């Protein structure tokens, strides 16, 4: 073994160790931030009391409550499901963005840029309006997934040229389909005057109506999609070089693409179906993670999940505390952060070309 190969192996080992430590550190930071956010609101609750309330609800734990039932309700019935929903949506959008960027080998690809989120939003809007009850609480997630799946399928078929998927045509097709779907949603909103305020508020993204039922409904979809994506981290790494080389390594590229697109669509639909369209998370998070920790999807995906969850919890906290008692839609907060970052990516890509 040559000196250069030893140095390369040592460098890879250090990078992997750094990534593992970073995952642990981000998980700890997420827990701390979520705990601190639980204390913030119109009623300030001490940090230690928050933990005492949470621990008291654990099974096999018997403790004497020195807090009121109202305080318990504020923590466990209002703030905790909101934080969990924000974290789950952020993790979903972060992982979906990382998957799409890896799949299409372009840092500008994300669920919103290629029309997936708009399709999910349109399906969810239909779910709010139609009087069907046979699916119960699962109607909105199912329609959101179907809308996202139809949208991404149309974009994929339009953009595909032979056996290749040119990024330029992909983005153009995604923008076109996304704009069309937004027009359809606008029309539906106009003819549904009695429900217009609620639909508009939902479309801008909000967590104000979060509850345990929504957390329970989203969790299975999110868990299934994330597990599938994480299992395909190695094939996704192989596809970064060349699809022909990936085929030579025994990877069924087309099947892998379809599975990853379906899984990413599932987690995007799970994120959108109750909280609305929250843009730029799928671009900011995976690109920032890739710049810091590298392109290995075995670490990129979990780091994107943790960073996305952390970002959206902080954004939601800002949305409800910057101008109290008014809540700023979370989509406005993420757009304020994401638009300059998106322009930075475009400028950087332009410099790389010229």
Secondary structure, DSSP 8 states (H G I E B T S, - for coil): --HHHHHHHHHHHHHHHHHHHHHHHHHHHHHHHHHHHHT-SSS---HHHHHHHHHHTSTT------S-HHHHHIIIIIIHHHHHHHHHHHHHHHHHHHHHHHHHT-TT--TTTTTHHHHHHHHHHHHHHS---TTGGGHHHHHHHHHHHHHHHHHHHHHEETTEE-HHHHHHHHHHHHHHHHHHHHHHHHH-GGGHHHHHHHHT---TT--HHHHHHHHHHHHHHHHHHHHTHHHHHHTTT-HHHHHHTT--HHHHHHHHHHHHHHHHHHHHHHH----SHHHHHHHHHHHHH-S-HHHHHHHHHHHHHHHHHHHHHHHHHTTTTS---HHHHHHHHHHHHHHHHHHHHHHHH-
